[in-house]
Amino acid sequence: SGAPMSMAMKVRMLLAARDISMTELGKRLEPPTTGQNISAKLRRDNFSEKELAAIAKACDAEFEGSFILNDSKKVI
């Protein structure tokens, strides 16, 4: 298997799945932001867990952030 998918790629796929533009996503967030700001964050691929949860909510989805132990596969 290849490298794990970046969060930026997952956000792009979520937007595509929901047919939501970066501008529209920005308007839906609390507090609202610009499409340019979303685009810059996608380029840098640096989202906080709080931001990812907000993006999920804006796209009628859930974000599950978790740690999975490699040996036991226990999810934390």
Secondary structure per residue as TSV (DSSP state, phi and psi in degrees):
chain	resnum	aa	ss	phi	psi
A	1	S	-	360.0	149.3
A	2	G	-	-79.2	-165.4
A	3	A	S	-66.8	151.2
A	4	P	-	-61.8	147.6
A	5	M	-	-68.7	136.1
A	6	S	-	-69.1	155.7
A	7	M	H	-62.4	-36.8
A	8	A	H	-58.8	-43.2
A	9	M	H	-64.5	-39.7
A	10	K	H	-65.1	-39.9
A	11	V	H	-64.0	-43.5
A	12	R	H	-60.5	-41.0
A	13	M	H	-66.2	-38.5
A	14	L	H	-62.5	-46.1
A	15	L	H	-62.0	-41.0
A	16	A	H	-65.2	-42.8
A	17	A	H	-62.5	-34.5
A	18	R	H	-96.3	-2.0
A	19	D	T	54.3	49.1
A	20	I	-	-116.2	131.1
A	21	S	-	-80.2	164.0
A	22	M	H	-61.3	-37.2
A	23	T	H	-62.8	-45.7
A	24	E	H	-64.4	-42.3
A	25	L	H	-58.4	-46.0
A	26	G	H	-56.1	-41.2
A	27	K	H	-67.5	-30.6
A	28	R	H	-81.5	-18.8
A	29	L	S	-74.8	155.9
A	30	E	S	-116.1	115.1
A	31	P	S	-73.3	154.1
A	32	P	-	-59.6	151.5
A	33	T	-	-139.4	179.3
A	34	T	-	-94.0	158.9
A	35	G	H	-60.3	-35.5
A	36	Q	H	-62.5	-40.4
A	37	N	H	-64.2	-44.1
A	38	I	H	-61.3	-45.8
A	39	S	H	-58.8	-43.0
A	40	A	H	-64.6	-40.7
A	41	K	H	-65.3	-38.0
A	42	L	H	-64.0	-40.6
A	43	R	H	-62.7	-41.0
A	44	R	H	-82.0	-18.5
A	45	D	T	53.4	46.7
A	46	N	-	-127.4	84.7
A	47	F	-	-106.5	138.8
A	48	S	-	-80.4	161.4
A	49	E	H	-60.3	-36.5
A	50	K	H	-62.2	-43.0
A	51	E	H	-64.9	-41.2
A	52	L	H	-64.1	-38.4
A	53	A	H	-64.7	-39.1
A	54	A	H	-67.9	-39.6
A	55	I	H	-63.5	-43.8
A	56	A	H	-58.4	-47.9
A	57	K	H	-59.4	-42.4
A	58	A	H	-65.0	-22.3
A	59	C	T	-108.6	19.4
A	60	D	T	52.3	53.0
A	61	A	-	-142.6	176.5
A	62	E	-	-122.4	142.2
A	63	F	-	-107.4	124.2
A	64	E	-	-110.5	103.2
A	65	G	-	-91.2	127.9
A	66	S	-	-155.2	160.8
A	67	F	-	-104.2	137.5
A	68	I	B	-120.9	118.6
A	69	L	-	-67.8	128.6
A	70	N	T	-64.1	-35.6
A	71	D	T	-79.2	-47.9
A	72	S	T	-97.1	-11.5
A	73	K	-	63.9	14.6
A	74	K	-	-63.7	133.7
A	75	V	B	-96.6	128.0
A	76	I	-	-117.8	360.0
